[in-house]
């Protein structure tokens, strides 16, 4: 299936939520006025764009309507798509310029962290990179076993220790192995215990010290996994993680199971963090690099039947 069709299918619930409601208000209004914008803002909020970001979208839309002298409500959908695309634009590609480079994956339990690591490893391997996985979530039951399964599915090596081991020691071993094996990328899993921020912060600080000491000049990405179906709660998680980590981007999972895909726009606007990948399915190839233009188009255009 083509990339665009996959994204359109994945965003079907969000698209149905926005487009159907937008079509309804377009039919109800004969002109673009403040009542129209109030209705539009409610639609955006219901798709988890959020109050603040929805206000910004509507303000930019007002400016564009005025600049173009647009009076017909039926033209709003195209203008809204353009505004959303412009707000989502930015550098979203991974910066993996050294060998090895390192990707630190963080996120609370249950958001699809281990699954995303496996899919990301598979994607990078298919791009010709030698990938090594580090099982740094040594506290959650079965986390190591789950990552081991994904290492086999993606045909990537894994470094692991027993449950309860020091996560920083696992990362140290992974870095040593990567150097010896001349790996291109190390993807590190971490514990997802945001409810105990103090312990999590100490653990991540220790991991970061190991990385800085052992790979001082290497490219590093710190990616936060968020479950799109949690909407604004996911945004709150991102705020908390951003307090303790220098995040470089977001992986947004489970977009195909929610009508809350507008959270991607809220993340970009409120956190000033790029969405680097989106998850739109269960199979190993369902993690997709984020593209603002394709994403905004998929919010309004129907996929193939």
N, C-alpha and C positions, 0 to 999 in steps of 0.2 A: 504493500500500500504506500502511495506517495506520502511524503512528509505532511503536506498541507491537509490531505484528507484525514490523516491520523489525528492531527491537531483539531480539525473541525469535529470529528467524531468525539474526541475527548472533551471538547467544550460544549457539547450539545445541550446539557442541562443548563449551563450558564447562558448560552445563546438563546435558548427557548425562553428563559426567564426575562432576559433583557429585551429581546426582539418582539416577543408577543405583547409585552406591556407597552413598548415603544410604539408598535403599530397601532395599539388601541388609543393612545393619547394623540397620535398623529391624525387619526380619523376624527377625534373629538374636537380638534382645534382648527380654526381657519386661519389663524395667524400665530406668529411666534411672539408671545408676550411673557410677562413674569409668572402668570399662572401656569403656562406651559413649562417654564423652567423649574417651577416648584414640583410639578408632577414628575419631570425627568429626574430631578434630584432624588425623589423618593424611590424611583426605579433603581438608580445606582446604589443607593444605600441598601436596598433589599438584596443586592448581589454582592454585598460586603465590600464595596468600594470604600465605605466609611464616610462619616459626615464631613470631615475636613477635606478629604480628597474629592468627594462629590461636589462640594462647593467650588473647588478649584476647577474641576472639569466644566461645570456650568458657567463659571466666569470666563474661561477661555473660549467656550462655545459662544457666549454672548459677544465677545470681542470679534470672533470670526464671522458671526452672523452680521454684525454691524459693518465689518470691513468689506464683506462681499455683497452687502445690501440684500441679503436673503430674506424673503418674506414667507416662503412656502414651507410649512411644517414637514411636508413629505421629503424635503431635502436634508432634514436634520440627521438622519441615520448616517449618511455619507460624511457629513461634517463631524459627527460624534466619533466615528471610526478614525478619522484623521487626527482629531484632538487626542484620543486615547493612544494612538500610535506615537505621536510626538512626545507625550508624557512618559511613555515606556522606553523611548530610545536611550541608548547608552552602550557602553562597552560591556558586553556580556560573555565574551569568550574567556576560557581559562588561560592563565599566563603560566605556561609550563616550559620555561626557556632553558632550564638546566637539566642535566642528568646526574643524579636523580633530582626530580622535583618532588614536592610533598603536598598532599592534600589532606587536611585535617577535617574530618566530618563530625559535626556536633548536632544535637537535637534531643528532644525528650523521647522517652520510650513510647513506641506505638505509632510513630509518624512515618515509618517506612525507611528507617536509617540503614539497616543492614541490606535490605532489598536494593536501595538506591546505590549503595556501594558496589554491589555485584553488577548492577546494570551499567554503572559508570566505568567499572573495570573492563567490562565486555566492550563498551564503546571505544575506550582508549586503546585496548588491545587490537581492535579492528582498524584503528588508525595507524597501526604499526608500532605501537609502544610496548615495551616490556614492563608489565605492571606487577607490583608486589602488594599484597594486602597485609595489614597489621591488625590483629584482633585485640584492640586496646580496650574494648568493653569487657572487662574481666569479672564484673560484678553481677550482671543480669544473667539469670539462669538461661542456659542454652544459647546465649549470644555467640559464643565461640563456635559452637556446633553449626549454628545457622550461617555464620560467615564462611565456615569451612565448606558447606554445601555450595554457596555462591562462588567460592574460589574454583570449585570443580566445574560448575556451569559455565564460568567465564574463562576457564583454562588459564587461570592466573595463580601463581604461588602464594602461599600464606605463611606468615610467621605468627605463632601463637604459643601461649603458655597455659598452665592449668587455671581453672576458675579461682578467683580470689587473688591472683598474682598482681604485682605492682604494674599498673598500665604503662608507666613511664619506662619500665624495664622492657616491656614488649616493644615499645616504639624504638628504644635503643637497639634491641636485637634486629628489628626490621631495617633500621638504617644501616647497620653493619652488614646485613645480608644483601641489601640493595647495592651497597658499594662493591661487595665481593662478586655479585652476580651481574653487575653493570646494568641494573634496572633503570628504566627511565622515569617511572612514577611510583611513589609509595602512597597508598590510600590508607589512612589510619581511622579505624573506628574508635569511638570514645563512649564513655558511660553517659546515660541520659537522665541524670538525677537532678533536674532543675529545682525540685522541691527542697533540696538540701544544697543551696547555692554555695555555702562556705566551703564544704568539702569538694564540690565540683570545681570551684574556682582554684583551690589549692592543687587539685589533681591536674587540671589543664595548665596551670602555671608551671608545674613540674615538667609536663610533657613539652611545653614550649621552650623551657630552658634546655632540655635535651636536644631538641631540634636546632635551636640557635647555636648550641655548642658544637654539635656534630655536623650540621649542614649550614654553616653561617652564610654562605653565599648562594644558597639554592633558592629557586622560586618556590613560593609557598602560597597555597590557597586555603582559607578557612571557610568552609561552606556549612551553612545551617540548613537542616532539613525541616520543612514545615508541611503539615498536612492541610491541604487547601480546604478540606471539609470542615475544619475547625474555625475558619473565618477569622474574625477579630481576635479570638483567643490565640490563634497562631501569631498574629501581629504582636500581641502582648508577650508571647514567648520570645519573639525576635528582639523586642525591646530589652528583655532581661538578659539574653545572651550577649547583646551588643554592649551591655555594661561591663562585661568581664572579658570580652574577646574582641580582637580586631578582625571582625568578619569581612570577608571579601565578596560574598554573594550568597544567594539562596537557591536551594533545590526545592521546588514546589511539587509535592506529590498528590496523588489521588484526585487530580482535576476532573477525571472522567466520572467520578462518583458524586459530584456536587454541583449546585447551582451558584456557588460562591466564588467563581473564578475571578471576580472583580478584586479579590484580595491581592492579586499580582500588582495591580495598579496602586493599591494602598501601600504595599511594601516599598515599591519604587519611590513613591512620593514622600511618605512619612519617614522612612528609614534611610533613604538615599542609598539603598543597596540594590544592585542589579539582580534580577532573577536569571540565573545562568542555565538552569535546566528545569524542565517540567515533566512530570510523570503522567502519562495518559493511557495507562493500561497495565496489565499484569505480566506480560511476556518480557523476556530479557531485552528486547529491542524497543521497549516502550518509553524509555527515558530519552527525551529530545532536547537538543540545544535550543535555548529560548531565542526567538526572533520576534521583535516588536511588531513588525509589519504583518507577519503571518498570524501572530496571536490576535492582533486587532481585527484583521480580516475574518478570522475564524469565529470571532464573537458575533458577527453579523451575517455571515454567508453559510448557507446550509451545505452539509456534506453530501456525498453521493449516497443514494438509497441502496 
